[in-house]
């Protein structure tokens, strides 16, 4: 595959992993991605790795997007990456939300494809998802 858009419409599962109940940012991202032509499977808050994996399998998703607000990113991000690998599912995990810049490298080294902070523009969100999906399919 080239650096062009995938041949099919990108399907992404968006969720809040764990007990964090702040979902406004996730809803904004869902709208941004839908407006960009992606199909969004919105799971909402209080999801588990198992519920996210089930949605990825059932919906044949191309990526997982997680929103983090409760400082659990260093635990929950790698946990999701490992759970997908254990299920033999090769899709990128994209994390957005409140992630200190000094934690980004650890997340990326732990298998997270992209980390987006609260200042990310709509264009950056869309292009980061597209690039992660293209890279995963290369």
DASUL-V203115 format. One record per pair of residues at least 4 apart in sequence whose ideal C-beta (glycine too) atoms are under 6 Angstrom apart, sorted by sequence separation. I is the first residue (numbers start at 0). J is the second residue. D is the distance in Angstrom with one decimal. If there is no record, write none. Layout:
BEGIN
I|J|D ; I|J|D
END
This chain:
BEGIN
15|19|5.3 ; 22|26|5.8 ; 42|46|5.0 ; 46|50|4.8 ; 54|58|5.6 ; 71|75|4.5 ; 72|76|5.1 ; 98|102|5.5 ; 107|111|5.8 ; 115|119|4.2 ; 119|123|4.5 ; 123|127|5.9 ; 126|130|6.0 ; 32|37|4.3 ; 46|51|5.5 ; 55|60|4.4 ; 67|72|4.2 ; 83|88|4.5 ; 106|111|4.2 ; 119|124|5.4 ; 33|39|5.3 ; 15|22|6.0 ; 32|39|5.2 ; 106|114|5.4 ; 29|39|4.8 ; 103|114|4.6 ; 13|25|5.7 ; 29|41|5.1 ; 42|54|5.8 ; 80|92|5.3 ; 79|92|5.4 ; 40|54|5.6 ; 113|127|4.6 ; 13|29|5.5 ; 98|114|5.5 ; 94|111|5.4 ; 40|58|4.9 ; 76|94|5.3 ; 113|131|5.2 ; 92|111|5.2 ; 93|112|5.8 ; 112|131|4.2 ; 92|112|5.9 ; 93|113|4.5 ; 94|114|5.2 ; 95|115|4.1 ; 91|112|3.5 ; 22|44|5.1 ; 20|44|5.2 ; 11|37|5.9 ; 13|39|5.8 ; 72|98|5.1 ; 63|90|6.0 ; 67|94|5.8 ; 9|37|4.4 ; 10|38|4.5 ; 11|39|5.9 ; 12|40|4.6 ; 13|41|5.3 ; 14|42|3.9 ; 62|90|5.3 ; 68|96|5.2 ; 15|44|4.3 ; 62|91|5.0 ; 63|92|5.0 ; 64|93|4.7 ; 65|94|5.1 ; 66|95|5.6 ; 67|96|4.0 ; 68|97|5.2 ; 73|102|5.9 ; 8|38|5.4 ; 16|46|5.5 ; 66|96|4.8 ; 76|106|5.1 ; 80|110|3.7 ; 48|79|5.7 ; 14|46|4.2 ; 77|109|4.1 ; 55|88|5.9 ; 48|82|3.8 ; 52|86|5.1 ; 76|111|5.0 ; 14|51|5.3 ; 93|131|5.8 ; 91|131|4.0 ; 25|66|4.1 ; 12|54|4.8 ; 24|66|5.5 ; 12|55|5.4 ; 91|135|4.7 ; 21|68|4.4 ; 10|58|5.9 ; 12|60|4.7 ; 16|65|5.3 ; 19|68|5.2 ; 10|60|4.7 ; 19|69|4.1 ; 10|61|5.2 ; 11|62|4.5 ; 12|63|5.1 ; 13|64|4.5 ; 15|66|5.4 ; 9|61|5.1 ; 11|64|5.4 ; 17|71|5.4 ; 17|75|5.5 ; 16|75|4.8 ; 16|79|6.0 ; 62|132|5.4 ; 61|132|4.7 ; 31|121|4.7 ; 35|125|4.4 ; 31|124|5.4 ; 9|132|5.4 ; 5|132|6.0 ; 0|136|5.2 ; 0|137|5.4
END
